[in-house]
Amino acid sequence: MGRKPNDPETSRWVFLVLLTMGVISCSLVYMVLSSTLKPKYYNPSISNFDSSLLLEEEESGRKVGTLGFLEEEGDCCRGIEKLELWGAAVKWGSEFKFNSSEECCRACKSMCTGKDGPCLCDSWVFCGNKEACGSKFGECWLKKQKDTLAPERQDSGGSVIWTSGVIFGKGEGIVGLGTEYGTLHIKLFPECAPYSVEYILDLLGMRHCAGCHFYRAEGRGYSWDSEGNHIKDAGFGPPFALIQGTLEAEGTAYRGRPKEACPSIRRGSVAWVDSGPEFFISLANHNEWRKDYTVFGAVLPEDMEIAEKIANLPTKADVWNNVNVSVLEKPVPLWFQRIKSSAVNLKS
């Protein structure tokens, strides 16, 4: 006996009802995620990032290192528009042209494999606006900086026709985030989050970060193991396995950063809350936070014990936007430091 066909009109109404219910459910999930990381003095004028991918997805049997998200995000090659970096040229743009800034960036990266000593190229400058660049269109200048943590600028702003980027090789681009409990060594990712890294390097150049501090600390609880992997059938918080703070220095006007590379949050990921200056360091692999936060660096694995120590400091309960959180009884001041030696262990 054949199955009775569905009535077309009834099927249409059923589909619309299910679609409406799905939209409402996704909205509620996003509201919970947004509230999880918002401080109680959150400024509503800072817009939220659009989130439509908040789904639980367990990665059975797969282990990803602290720096492993670079593979997930792909071969990032981004730069900053209207910025011209200076420096000694290793490739002359008048004789070296491409169709896009990404190609120029990759040409620089190909000279910075980490296998044959220091990077031969650590910065690039590209002219990609046909009208503004004229005969310079497509020029790709590959350069070598005297100091990659303070790249030399020729010009920036409205009339600049160039796009520039920085490349950090192995053992380079590591800054110290100092605390009274030890220094967190952070590998920065300018190729994936160039605007965010530019801000961090500005703070590093100031040699102080008055007002920067951690104010929230929550351990892994019973939801994640010591490697940051989610425990099957466990909840996702609270606690939410993170330490959160602000990187807005007193006396310095903060400009919101654009949304940049947003891979899944891994143990050690350093990311902005919305567009900053609130930020957090994750103590776990938060696959449930599906690519909603700009990640601009990662704490080296050997320093995560310092982050864990801060997460276990005395806290008091609070409620932010109907979410239970743990606030430090005594905020932990932060400051940025230069790392004297570039020979830092980058195991992941």
Buried (B, 14 or more C-beta within 10 A) or exposed (E): EEEEEEEEEEEEEEEEEEEEEEEEEBEEBBBEBBBBBBBEEBEEEBEBBEBEBBEEEEEEEEEBBBBBBBEEBEEBBBBBBBBBBBBEBBBEBEEBBBEBBBBBBBBBBEBBEEEEEBBBBBBBBBBBEEEEBEEBBBBBBBBBBEEBBEBEEEEBEEEBBBBBBBBBBBBBBBBBBBBEBBBBBBBBBBBBBBBBBBBBBEBBEBEEBBBBBBBBBBBBBEBBEEBBBBEEEEEBBBBBBBBBBBBBBEEBEEEBBEBBBBBBBBBBBBBBBBBBBBBBBBBBBBBBBBBBBBBBBBBBBEBBEBBBBBBEBEBEEEEBBEBBBBBBEEBBBBBBBEBEEBEBEBEB
